[in-house]
Amino acid sequence: MQSFKYLLFMAALLFFAAGCKKSLDESVYDFYSPNNLYKTPADAEAAVTGLYGHLHSWDFYKSPALFSEDVDHDHIVGPLWNMGGVGAGNYTGSFVINGLWHGYYYLISQVNTIMDKVPAIKIEPDSTRNRILGEAYFFRGWSYFNLVRLWGAVPIRLENPTNGSRDMGRSSVEEVYQQAINDLQEAEKLLPPKGGSFTGAVGKVTKGTAKAMLAKVYLTMASGALSGAQLSVRGGADNALYTYTKDVVKGHEQMDSKTLFAKARDKALEVMQSKEYDLMPTFMGIWGRANKNNKEFLWELQTMDNNDYGTLLQNYYSAPWYGGNSYYWMSANLYNSYSDTDARSSDGIFHQYFMYGAWMFYPERDSLKYQQAPGGYTAKFYKEYSHPFTKKYWIGTDTEIGANGTTVRTGNRDCNVPLLRYADVLLMFAEAENEAEGGPTSRAYDALNAVRQRSKETVAKGLSQQAFRSLVFDERGKEFYQEANRRFDLVRWGVYLQVMNKLATVENVIKTRENKNLLYPIPQDELNANKLLKENNPGW
């Protein structure tokens, strides 16, 4: 871990030493001065480590990736002052939407420079060179995967402009997916396995990360292309189970859904059979400062307890008094969908917290369980202020907190960002196996039930293909709440509009959406600068 932090520090020093000014304009392509700094193995290492470092910027996990991908779905709510923008479907001109676009293309431009300069550097052994290039391929594939999911058809840049012009038209949705696949396949070939001699510092992506991300790409394409299937999703004002006939996602019409489901299944199975990863024994054992980089994580963004490399996850998501500032919380619908024994709600939620001079508890129906607060105080249920805040991002405090309402330090903290977990691999396998085989197999049940039983849920059995599909979808919502997965799952399954509009308005947050909300708008400055991007996404 210390070596990775050192590399981040060195990457930052080289960045500023090169005199490179970060700009929202995509025309700034050089992370380092290629002629001066791409000469030694240390330069190459610093350059690829800079890709990880950029995820800490205001293009990504300082805010945009949290205020966009993870606020625009059915399972999250918050105060009106915070949910009136992207949280209400208002994307135009949003700094978080614009930041993500520029952030992904900025990563791509740095990868293109690495691809151009690193092969000429003498690096021994070859395994180290391969790992550096593998990391670069991974980041470019991951960037295009996210770009196509969020914006649809976009330009594919595999080389940086040399003549000052960066005019480039869109490639089709299929072509962008294929580029993501090509890059991730190269990453899979070049990256070492977890724990290998040349893996690099803690927090680096590995062969298993590339395999799992490939599985996610195939699964996204497959579910988007599936025609006529039905999916049952809990929601609406009454939190009932509603069955929808899914839409085919635009741009996926010509894709072979069954073949892609089989590819997703097989790639996830390779990760499972590697035995490099496993579920943590308990759900809460995944989280917290002491549990960083455990066996369940295939990829998490490394952090430090400072403003440069800390995150705001605790500040945004945790309960008041526990470092949170009431930015977001789990919807009551989602909370009420958990069984009483499910550890993800019984252990994974703050049931008591101090706010506005009083102890509060959640949920109201469990008053006998949660009214007795620390220090002999009595907690109360306030309809306006009692909410289910997640414990996932509570990292604790370095000093003991008294029971009199003393607040803990907020702001950027040493809280890693979960980017890919083994639970996701298991649920991807279960979903893909069910679709590829025409119904659930024993292997699909084993994968699904491993996740369910870890959280003390009942064993699933005897389900139809449609019922199993719906249960896996439901399980993903419960397992990955506030990990930036839900919107992607709703969109790829072609039920985003149906689910959101069935909710309409929930807890005073507007959830109604239009067709235009299926994709983000391209930033206006990009449209102005790139003459071959002739129009924005539909409706924008």
DABELBEL-V831815 format. One record per residue. N is the residue number from 1. SS is DSSP state (@ for helix, = for strand, . for the rest). PSI is psi in degrees with one decimal (NA if undefined). Layout:
BEGIN
n=<N & N>
ss=<SS & SS>
psi=<PSI & PSI>
END
This chain:
BEGIN
n=<1 & 2 & 3 & 4 & 5 & 6 & 7 & 8 & 9 & 10 & 11 & 12 & 13 & 14 & 15 & 16 & 17 & 18 & 19 & 20 & 21 & 22 & 23 & 24 & 25 & 26 & 27 & 28 & 29 & 30 & 31 & 32 & 33 & 34 & 35 & 36 & 37 & 38 & 39 & 40 & 41 & 42 & 43 & 44 & 45 & 46 & 47 & 48 & 49 & 50 & 51 & 52 & 53 & 54 & 55 & 56 & 57 & 58 & 59 & 60 & 61 & 62 & 63 & 64 & 65 & 66 & 67 & 68 & 69 & 70 & 71 & 72 & 73 & 74 & 75 & 76 & 77 & 78 & 79 & 80 & 81 & 82 & 83 & 84 & 85 & 86 & 87 & 88 & 89 & 90 & 91 & 92 & 93 & 94 & 95 & 96 & 97 & 98 & 99 & 100 & 101 & 102 & 103 & 104 & 105 & 106 & 107 & 108 & 109 & 110 & 111 & 112 & 113 & 114 & 115 & 116 & 117 & 118 & 119 & 120 & 121 & 122 & 123 & 124 & 125 & 126 & 127 & 128 & 129 & 130 & 131 & 132 & 133 & 134 & 135 & 136 & 137 & 138 & 139 & 140 & 141 & 142 & 143 & 144 & 145 & 146 & 147 & 148 & 149 & 150 & 151 & 152 & 153 & 154 & 155 & 156 & 157 & 158 & 159 & 160 & 161 & 162 & 163 & 164 & 165 & 166 & 167 & 168 & 169 & 170 & 171 & 172 & 173 & 174 & 175 & 176 & 177 & 178 & 179 & 180 & 181 & 182 & 183 & 184 & 185 & 186 & 187 & 188 & 189 & 190 & 191 & 192 & 193 & 194 & 195 & 196 & 197 & 198 & 199 & 200 & 201 & 202 & 203 & 204 & 205 & 206 & 207 & 208 & 209 & 210 & 211 & 212 & 213 & 214 & 215 & 216 & 217 & 218 & 219 & 220 & 221 & 222 & 223 & 224 & 225 & 226 & 227 & 228 & 229 & 230 & 231 & 232 & 233 & 234 & 235 & 236 & 237 & 238 & 239 & 240 & 241 & 242 & 243 & 244 & 245 & 246 & 247 & 248 & 249 & 250 & 251 & 252 & 253 & 254 & 255 & 256 & 257 & 258 & 259 & 260 & 261 & 262 & 263 & 264 & 265 & 266 & 267 & 268 & 269 & 270 & 271 & 272 & 273 & 274 & 275 & 276 & 277 & 278 & 279 & 280 & 281 & 282 & 283 & 284 & 285 & 286 & 287 & 288 & 289 & 290 & 291 & 292 & 293 & 294 & 295 & 296 & 297 & 298 & 299 & 300 & 301 & 302 & 303 & 304 & 305 & 306 & 307 & 308 & 309 & 310 & 311 & 312 & 313 & 314 & 315 & 316 & 317 & 318 & 319 & 320 & 321 & 322 & 323 & 324 & 325 & 326 & 327 & 328 & 329 & 330 & 331 & 332 & 333 & 334 & 335 & 336 & 337 & 338 & 339 & 340 & 341 & 342 & 343 & 344 & 345 & 346 & 347 & 348 & 349 & 350 & 351 & 352 & 353 & 354 & 355 & 356 & 357 & 358 & 359 & 360 & 361 & 362 & 363 & 364 & 365 & 366 & 367 & 368 & 369 & 370 & 371 & 372 & 373 & 374 & 375 & 376 & 377 & 378 & 379 & 380 & 381 & 382 & 383 & 384 & 385 & 386 & 387 & 388 & 389 & 390 & 391 & 392 & 393 & 394 & 395 & 396 & 397 & 398 & 399 & 400 & 401 & 402 & 403 & 404 & 405 & 406 & 407 & 408 & 409 & 410 & 411 & 412 & 413 & 414 & 415 & 416 & 417 & 418 & 419 & 420 & 421 & 422 & 423 & 424 & 425 & 426 & 427 & 428 & 429 & 430 & 431 & 432 & 433 & 434 & 435 & 436 & 437 & 438 & 439 & 440 & 441 & 442 & 443 & 444 & 445 & 446 & 447 & 448 & 449 & 450 & 451 & 452 & 453 & 454 & 455 & 456 & 457 & 458 & 459 & 460 & 461 & 462 & 463 & 464 & 465 & 466 & 467 & 468 & 469 & 470 & 471 & 472 & 473 & 474 & 475 & 476 & 477 & 478 & 479 & 480 & 481 & 482 & 483 & 484 & 485 & 486 & 487 & 488 & 489 & 490 & 491 & 492 & 493 & 494 & 495 & 496 & 497 & 498 & 499 & 500 & 501 & 502 & 503 & 504 & 505 & 506 & 507 & 508 & 509 & 510 & 511 & 512 & 513 & 514 & 515 & 516 & 517 & 518 & 519 & 520 & 521 & 522 & 523 & 524 & 525 & 526 & 527 & 528 & 529 & 530 & 531 & 532 & 533 & 534 & 535 & 536 & 537 & 538 & 539 & 540>
ss=<. & @ & @ & @ & @ & @ & @ & @ & @ & @ & @ & @ & @ & @ & @ & @ & @ & . & . & . & . & . & . & . & . & . & . & . & . & . & . & . & . & @ & @ & @ & @ & . & . & . & @ & @ & @ & @ & @ & @ & @ & @ & @ & @ & @ & @ & @ & @ & . & . & . & . & . & . & . & . & . & @ & @ & @ & @ & . & . & . & . & . & . & . & . & = & = & . & . & @ & @ & @ & @ & . & . & @ & @ & @ & . & . & . & . & . & . & @ & @ & @ & @ & @ & @ & @ & @ & @ & @ & @ & @ & @ & @ & @ & @ & @ & @ & @ & @ & @ & @ & @ & @ & @ & @ & . & . & . & . & . & @ & @ & @ & @ & @ & @ & @ & @ & @ & @ & @ & @ & @ & @ & @ & @ & @ & @ & @ & @ & @ & @ & @ & @ & @ & @ & . & . & . & . & . & . & . & . & . & . & . & . & . & . & . & . & . & . & . & . & . & @ & @ & @ & @ & @ & @ & @ & @ & @ & @ & @ & @ & @ & @ & @ & @ & @ & @ & . & . & . & . & . & . & . & . & . & . & . & . & . & . & . & . & @ & @ & @ & @ & @ & @ & @ & @ & @ & @ & @ & @ & @ & @ & @ & @ & @ & @ & @ & . & . & . & . & = & = & = & = & = & = & . & . & . & . & = & = & = & = & = & = & . & . & . & . & . & . & . & . & . & . & . & @ & @ & @ & @ & @ & @ & @ & @ & @ & @ & @ & @ & @ & @ & @ & @ & @ & @ & . & . & . & . & . & . & . & . & . & @ & @ & @ & . & . & @ & @ & @ & . & . & . & . & . & = & = & = & = & = & . & . & . & . & . & . & . & . & . & = & . & @ & @ & @ & @ & @ & . & . & . & . & . & . & . & . & . & . & . & = & = & . & @ & @ & @ & @ & @ & @ & . & . & . & . & . & @ & @ & @ & @ & . & . & = & = & . & = & = & = & = & . & . & = & = & = & = & . & . & @ & @ & @ & @ & @ & @ & @ & . & = & . & @ & @ & @ & . & = & . & = & . & . & . & . & . & . & . & = & = & = & . & . & . & . & . & . & . & . & . & . & . & . & . & . & . & . & . & . & . & . & . & . & = & . & . & . & = & = & = & = & = & @ & @ & @ & @ & @ & @ & @ & @ & @ & @ & @ & @ & @ & @ & @ & . & . & . & . & . & @ & @ & @ & @ & @ & @ & @ & @ & @ & @ & @ & @ & @ & . & . & . & . & . & . & . & . & . & . & @ & @ & @ & @ & @ & @ & @ & @ & @ & @ & @ & @ & @ & @ & @ & . & . & . & . & . & . & @ & @ & @ & @ & @ & @ & @ & . & . & . & @ & @ & @ & @ & @ & @ & @ & @ & . & = & = & . & . & = & = & . & . & . & . & @ & @ & @ & @ & . & . & . & . & . & @ & @ & @ & @ & @ & @ & . & . & . & . & . & . & . & . & . & . & .>
psi=<-43.0 & -36.9 & -35.5 & -41.3 & -38.8 & -41.8 & -39.2 & -42.0 & -44.3 & -37.4 & -40.4 & -41.7 & -44.9 & -36.7 & -49.7 & -33.9 & -31.4 & -9.1 & 23.0 & 126.0 & 119.8 & 133.7 & 150.2 & -16.5 & 126.9 & -9.9 & -16.1 & 107.5 & -22.8 & 116.8 & -40.1 & 163.2 & 109.9 & -37.2 & -29.4 & -28.7 & -11.2 & 67.9 & -27.5 & 163.0 & -34.5 & -36.0 & -44.5 & -42.7 & -43.7 & -36.7 & -45.6 & -31.6 & -29.8 & -24.6 & -43.7 & -42.4 & -34.5 & -20.6 & -15.9 & 0.8 & 175.8 & 5.7 & -17.6 & -105.4 & 6.7 & -24.0 & -56.5 & -44.1 & -22.6 & -35.5 & 8.5 & -73.1 & -27.5 & 17.3 & -4.2 & 62.6 & -175.8 & -13.5 & 4.6 & 141.1 & 177.9 & -176.5 & 150.6 & -34.7 & -21.1 & -20.4 & 8.6 & -10.4 & -111.5 & -34.5 & -18.3 & 11.2 & 11.0 & 94.7 & -26.8 & 128.0 & 3.5 & 131.7 & -26.9 & -37.6 & -47.0 & -41.0 & -42.4 & -45.6 & -52.4 & -33.9 & -45.4 & -42.3 & -28.5 & -44.3 & -44.4 & -41.7 & -37.9 & -38.5 & -42.6 & -38.0 & -42.6 & -44.5 & -32.4 & -39.0 & -36.1 & -39.2 & -24.7 & -10.5 & 134.6 & 109.7 & 124.1 & 140.5 & 175.4 & -28.9 & -35.0 & -43.3 & -45.3 & -42.6 & -42.9 & -45.9 & -35.3 & -40.5 & -41.5 & -45.9 & -41.0 & -48.2 & -37.2 & -41.2 & -42.7 & -39.2 & -46.4 & -34.1 & -44.8 & -37.2 & -43.8 & -31.8 & -33.8 & -32.9 & -8.4 & -132.8 & 125.0 & 164.5 & 141.2 & 114.1 & 111.8 & -8.2 & 148.8 & 143.4 & 140.0 & -10.6 & 9.5 & -17.4 & 132.0 & 25.0 & 127.1 & 131.4 & 175.8 & 146.9 & 159.5 & 163.8 & -44.6 & -40.5 & -37.8 & -42.7 & -42.7 & -36.1 & -41.6 & -43.1 & -46.2 & -46.1 & -42.6 & -32.0 & -39.8 & -41.7 & -42.2 & -39.7 & -38.7 & -29.7 & 146.9 & 162.1 & 165.2 & 133.1 & 6.2 & 168.6 & -26.1 & 25.3 & -31.1 & -166.9 & 159.3 & 135.9 & -10.3 & 148.9 & 153.6 & -178.1 & -41.5 & -36.4 & -44.2 & -42.4 & -46.5 & -37.5 & -35.5 & -42.7 & -40.0 & -38.1 & -49.8 & -41.3 & -39.5 & -44.6 & -43.8 & -48.8 & -35.8 & -33.2 & -18.6 & 130.9 & 137.3 & -0.5 & 155.2 & 146.2 & 130.0 & 127.1 & 132.6 & 136.3 & -152.8 & 176.3 & -27.8 & 2.2 & 36.1 & 171.2 & 117.0 & 137.9 & 127.9 & 145.7 & 119.0 & 151.6 & 150.9 & 128.9 & 134.2 & 132.3 & -11.5 & 3.7 & -35.3 & 4.6 & 147.5 & 97.6 & -48.0 & -41.2 & -40.4 & -37.4 & -40.4 & -39.5 & -41.2 & -44.6 & -47.5 & -38.1 & -39.6 & -38.5 & -36.5 & -39.6 & -43.5 & -42.0 & -15.8 & -22.9 & 18.2 & -18.1 & 161.6 & 164.1 & 144.5 & 150.9 & -33.1 & 155.5 & -46.3 & -15.5 & -10.8 & -30.3 & 165.7 & 158.7 & -37.6 & -16.6 & 15.7 & 147.0 & 37.2 & -179.7 & -12.8 & -21.8 & 125.5 & -23.3 & 125.8 & 143.1 & 122.1 & 146.0 & 165.8 & 162.2 & 62.8 & 173.8 & -26.4 & -47.0 & 20.4 & 167.2 & 164.9 & 18.0 & -46.4 & -41.5 & -41.0 & -38.1 & -25.8 & 166.4 & 153.3 & 147.9 & -23.5 & 33.0 & -0.2 & 156.4 & 26.5 & 43.6 & -46.7 & 154.7 & 165.1 & 140.1 & 151.0 & -34.2 & -47.1 & -46.8 & -43.7 & -8.8 & -14.6 & 147.5 & 164.5 & -24.7 & -8.1 & 120.0 & -21.5 & -22.3 & -39.6 & -39.9 & -23.0 & 5.5 & 143.3 & 113.8 & -11.6 & 141.7 & 161.5 & 128.7 & 136.0 & 39.4 & 14.2 & 151.2 & 135.5 & 156.0 & 162.4 & 137.3 & 168.5 & -36.4 & -16.6 & 39.2 & -39.6 & -28.2 & -31.0 & 3.7 & -30.0 & 108.6 & 164.2 & 149.4 & 15.9 & 8.1 & 160.0 & 122.8 & 150.9 & 157.6 & 119.8 & 118.0 & -36.4 & -26.8 & -8.7 & 115.2 & 159.3 & 97.4 & 138.5 & 149.9 & -1.9 & -36.6 & 16.0 & 116.9 & 3.3 & -173.7 & 156.6 & -13.3 & 151.3 & 138.5 & 133.2 & 175.6 & 14.7 & 14.4 & 11.5 & 130.9 & 156.3 & 168.4 & 134.5 & -155.6 & -159.5 & 122.8 & 170.0 & 65.5 & 107.0 & 148.9 & 121.6 & 121.5 & -27.8 & 124.5 & 157.3 & -30.4 & -35.8 & -41.7 & -45.2 & -43.2 & -32.3 & -43.2 & -46.3 & -45.6 & -48.6 & -39.3 & -42.5 & -40.9 & -38.9 & -32.5 & 0.2 & 17.1 & 167.6 & 135.6 & 174.5 & -34.8 & -38.4 & -43.2 & -42.0 & -42.9 & -46.2 & -45.8 & -25.5 & -41.5 & -43.4 & -45.6 & -28.5 & -32.5 & 18.1 & 30.9 & 161.0 & 158.9 & 130.2 & 139.1 & 159.7 & 35.6 & 151.0 & 170.8 & -44.7 & -40.6 & -39.3 & -44.3 & -45.9 & -36.2 & -40.1 & -43.0 & -42.8 & -40.6 & -37.9 & -41.4 & -39.4 & -37.6 & -38.8 & 23.5 & 134.9 & 36.1 & 21.3 & 43.4 & -28.9 & -45.9 & -43.1 & -41.5 & -42.6 & -42.4 & -46.6 & -27.8 & 2.8 & 29.4 & 8.4 & -51.1 & -40.8 & -44.8 & -45.5 & -42.5 & -22.4 & -31.9 & -42.8 & -91.5 & 127.0 & 129.2 & 41.7 & 4.5 & 129.7 & 122.4 & -4.9 & 141.2 & 160.7 & 173.1 & -35.3 & -24.3 & -7.7 & -25.0 & 154.4 & 154.2 & 143.5 & 135.3 & 142.6 & -36.1 & -28.7 & -41.3 & -37.4 & -35.9 & -28.3 & 101.6 & -19.6 & -5.4 & 89.3 & -22.5 & 161.1 & 178.0 & 154.2 & 132.2 & -12.5 & NA>
END
